[in-house]
């Protein structure tokens, strides 16, 4: 395996340091630049990373979340916490950690994945095969359901998977 292949291979992280680790990785108090969006976000259940010299230089997380579209309820792999060290961007590391999370979700039998992102991040995810959802997504918050103030995207995990038509997307969980 070449050095580049080893550098971009993501692994599931058994021990993850949570929010402080993300702030350290992103070198910022608000590494996702979403503090102004507000809301409470769901912690991820699984974590994936690219390691370099024993340190995490890229991260993604995932959850299994219930979604409803047009009266049809199903589960998605909720992808979030995607972050690459500012000094390591532009080397395919986001692709590596997102792919690892999607591969794990596929192995768990999920057919669709969903994420939330700022508008300037949508082109990156589009290059990775994600499609924008047309309208807002409503998600749980401590005060009740609210529209998530970020764009949402989806991707299929199995051949022929399609996002259901039928209108409003309702996430029966905190956003991820």
One Martini backbone bead per residue (centre of mass of N, CA, C, O) as a GRO file, in nm:
protein
  176
    1UNK     BB    1   0.097   0.036   0.023
    2UNK     BB    2   0.073   0.350  -0.010
    3UNK     BB    3   0.092   0.643   0.149
    4UNK     BB    4  -0.174   0.761   0.035
    5UNK     BB    5  -0.358   0.523   0.101
    6UNK     BB    6  -0.309   0.524   0.406
    7UNK     BB    7  -0.399   0.823   0.455
    8UNK     BB    8  -0.708   0.760   0.320
    9UNK     BB    9  -0.773   0.553   0.542
   10UNK     BB   10  -1.051   0.458   0.708
   11UNK     BB   11  -1.164   0.425   1.049
   12UNK     BB   12  -1.292   0.300   1.322
   13UNK     BB   13  -1.362   0.458   1.627
   14UNK     BB   14  -1.351   0.362   1.960
   15UNK     BB   15  -1.219   0.645   2.058
   16UNK     BB   16  -1.395   0.945   2.129
   17UNK     BB   17  -1.382   1.303   2.231
   18UNK     BB   18  -1.580   1.473   2.091
   19UNK     BB   19  -1.614   1.802   2.093
   20UNK     BB   20  -1.317   1.868   2.171
   21UNK     BB   21  -1.196   1.710   1.929
   22UNK     BB   22  -1.329   1.883   1.707
   23UNK     BB   23  -1.204   2.153   1.790
   24UNK     BB   24  -0.915   2.060   1.749
   25UNK     BB   25  -0.931   1.969   1.455
   26UNK     BB   26  -1.063   2.260   1.356
   27UNK     BB   27  -0.940   2.504   1.515
   28UNK     BB   28  -1.228   2.558   1.682
   29UNK     BB   29  -1.517   2.645   1.849
   30UNK     BB   30  -1.663   2.641   1.539
   31UNK     BB   31  -1.600   2.402   1.311
   32UNK     BB   32  -1.896   2.423   1.141
   33UNK     BB   33  -2.029   2.714   1.134
   34UNK     BB   34  -2.334   2.687   1.327
   35UNK     BB   35  -2.408   2.872   1.568
   36UNK     BB   36  -2.622   3.061   1.421
   37UNK     BB   37  -2.839   2.833   1.374
   38UNK     BB   38  -2.874   2.650   1.598
   39UNK     BB   39  -2.956   2.420   1.812
   40UNK     BB   40  -2.981   2.076   1.862
   41UNK     BB   41  -2.746   1.809   1.849
   42UNK     BB   42  -2.672   1.494   1.766
   43UNK     BB   43  -2.496   1.254   1.866
   44UNK     BB   44  -2.277   1.026   1.771
   45UNK     BB   45  -2.235   0.667   1.755
   46UNK     BB   46  -2.030   0.683   1.519
   47UNK     BB   47  -1.673   0.671   1.422
   48UNK     BB   48  -1.452   0.825   1.177
   49UNK     BB   49  -1.101   0.797   1.059
   50UNK     BB   50  -0.800   0.965   0.989
   51UNK     BB   51  -0.464   0.870   1.023
   52UNK     BB   52  -0.167   1.053   1.147
   53UNK     BB   53   0.056   0.972   1.357
   54UNK     BB   54  -0.202   0.891   1.558
   55UNK     BB   55  -0.386   1.114   1.430
   56UNK     BB   56  -0.666   1.289   1.378
   57UNK     BB   57  -0.753   1.446   1.043
   58UNK     BB   58  -1.039   1.294   1.015
   59UNK     BB   59  -1.411   1.315   1.032
   60UNK     BB   60  -1.697   1.100   1.108
   61UNK     BB   61  -2.049   1.051   1.161
   62UNK     BB   62  -2.318   0.833   1.300
   63UNK     BB   63  -2.668   0.747   1.255
   64UNK     BB   64  -2.987   0.628   1.337
   65UNK     BB   65  -3.281   0.757   1.165
   66UNK     BB   66  -3.605   0.875   1.171
   67UNK     BB   67  -3.821   0.904   0.882
   68UNK     BB   68  -4.066   1.121   0.709
   69UNK     BB   69  -4.253   1.069   0.392
   70UNK     BB   70  -4.567   1.084   0.311
   71UNK     BB   71  -4.614   0.862   0.561
   72UNK     BB   72  -4.329   0.742   0.533
   73UNK     BB   73  -4.139   0.522   0.734
   74UNK     BB   74  -3.778   0.546   0.799
   75UNK     BB   75  -3.434   0.470   0.780
   76UNK     BB   76  -3.128   0.646   0.835
   77UNK     BB   77  -2.818   0.763   0.765
   78UNK     BB   78  -2.664   0.987   0.976
   79UNK     BB   79  -2.454   1.240   0.869
   80UNK     BB   80  -2.172   1.377   1.060
   81UNK     BB   81  -1.894   1.545   1.160
   82UNK     BB   82  -1.748   1.667   0.916
   83UNK     BB   83  -1.384   1.675   0.938
   84UNK     BB   84  -1.093   1.866   0.846
   85UNK     BB   85  -0.801   1.957   0.872
   86UNK     BB   86  -0.687   2.252   0.756
   87UNK     BB   87  -0.394   2.114   0.673
   88UNK     BB   88  -0.561   1.854   0.504
   89UNK     BB   89  -0.692   1.976   0.272
   90UNK     BB   90  -0.733   1.835  -0.057
   91UNK     BB   91  -0.693   1.481  -0.010
   92UNK     BB   92  -0.973   1.306   0.034
   93UNK     BB   93  -1.079   1.282   0.341
   94UNK     BB   94  -1.381   1.321   0.326
   95UNK     BB   95  -1.435   1.081   0.148
   96UNK     BB   96  -1.322   0.865   0.340
   97UNK     BB   97  -1.515   0.915   0.591
   98UNK     BB   98  -1.784   0.894   0.443
   99UNK     BB   99  -1.745   0.616   0.319
  100UNK     BB  100  -1.718   0.464   0.587
  101UNK     BB  101  -2.001   0.532   0.692
  102UNK     BB  102  -2.158   0.413   0.449
  103UNK     BB  103  -2.050   0.124   0.464
  104UNK     BB  104  -2.163   0.065   0.747
  105UNK     BB  105  -2.462   0.117   0.679
  106UNK     BB  106  -2.483  -0.094   0.460
  107UNK     BB  107  -2.404  -0.336   0.646
  108UNK     BB  108  -2.673  -0.264   0.828
  109UNK     BB  109  -2.914  -0.221   0.587
  110UNK     BB  110  -2.915   0.048   0.466
  111UNK     BB  111  -3.044   0.268   0.189
  112UNK     BB  112  -3.014   0.557   0.332
  113UNK     BB  113  -2.884   0.894   0.332
  114UNK     BB  114  -2.816   1.183   0.552
  115UNK     BB  115  -2.765   1.548   0.551
  116UNK     BB  116  -2.616   1.847   0.679
  117UNK     BB  117  -2.553   2.182   0.526
  118UNK     BB  118  -2.392   2.423   0.404
  119UNK     BB  119  -2.397   2.571   0.100
  120UNK     BB  120  -2.072   2.557   0.055
  121UNK     BB  121  -2.077   2.222   0.090
  122UNK     BB  122  -2.259   2.094  -0.136
  123UNK     BB  123  -2.052   2.046  -0.370
  124UNK     BB  124  -1.895   1.826  -0.233
  125UNK     BB  125  -2.134   1.624  -0.201
  126UNK     BB  126  -2.206   1.612  -0.499
  127UNK     BB  127  -1.931   1.479  -0.582
  128UNK     BB  128  -2.020   1.224  -0.381
  129UNK     BB  129  -2.351   1.180  -0.468
  130UNK     BB  130  -2.531   1.396  -0.365
  131UNK     BB  131  -2.872   1.520  -0.294
  132UNK     BB  132  -3.088   1.761  -0.282
  133UNK     BB  133  -3.332   1.872  -0.094
  134UNK     BB  134  -3.600   2.083  -0.167
  135UNK     BB  135  -3.669   2.115   0.138
  136UNK     BB  136  -3.733   2.135   0.440
  137UNK     BB  137  -3.646   2.012   0.762
  138UNK     BB  138  -3.798   1.849   1.023
  139UNK     BB  139  -3.707   1.862   1.374
  140UNK     BB  140  -3.609   1.799   1.671
  141UNK     BB  141  -3.669   1.974   1.980
  142UNK     BB  142  -3.721   2.067   2.300
  143UNK     BB  143  -3.984   2.251   2.187
  144UNK     BB  144  -4.000   2.098   1.917
  145UNK     BB  145  -4.068   2.120   1.606
  146UNK     BB  146  -3.820   2.218   1.349
  147UNK     BB  147  -3.659   2.388   1.123
  148UNK     BB  148  -3.381   2.338   0.949
  149UNK     BB  149  -3.107   2.583   0.889
  150UNK     BB  150  -3.030   2.368   0.660
  151UNK     BB  151  -2.925   2.179   0.433
  152UNK     BB  152  -3.030   1.883   0.253
  153UNK     BB  153  -2.913   1.543   0.195
  154UNK     BB  154  -2.884   1.257  -0.033
  155UNK     BB  155  -2.819   0.889  -0.045
  156UNK     BB  156  -2.751   0.591  -0.180
  157UNK     BB  157  -2.662   0.242  -0.073
  158UNK     BB  158  -2.824   0.110  -0.306
  159UNK     BB  159  -2.937  -0.012  -0.573
  160UNK     BB  160  -3.212   0.201  -0.660
  161UNK     BB  161  -3.217   0.414  -0.461
  162UNK     BB  162  -3.482   0.634  -0.338
  163UNK     BB  163  -3.636   0.913  -0.272
  164UNK     BB  164  -3.921   0.993  -0.148
  165UNK     BB  165  -4.215   1.101  -0.239
  166UNK     BB  166  -4.435   1.365  -0.064
  167UNK     BB  167  -4.265   1.596   0.070
  168UNK     BB  168  -4.218   1.640   0.373
  169UNK     BB  169  -3.949   1.630   0.603
  170UNK     BB  170  -3.939   1.410   0.894
  171UNK     BB  171  -3.748   1.421   1.181
  172UNK     BB  172  -3.739   1.178   1.457
  173UNK     BB  173  -3.505   1.387   1.558
  174UNK     BB  174  -3.233   1.508   1.599
  175UNK     BB  175  -3.008   1.655   1.447
  176UNK     BB  176  -2.681   1.562   1.274
   0.00000   0.00000   0.00000
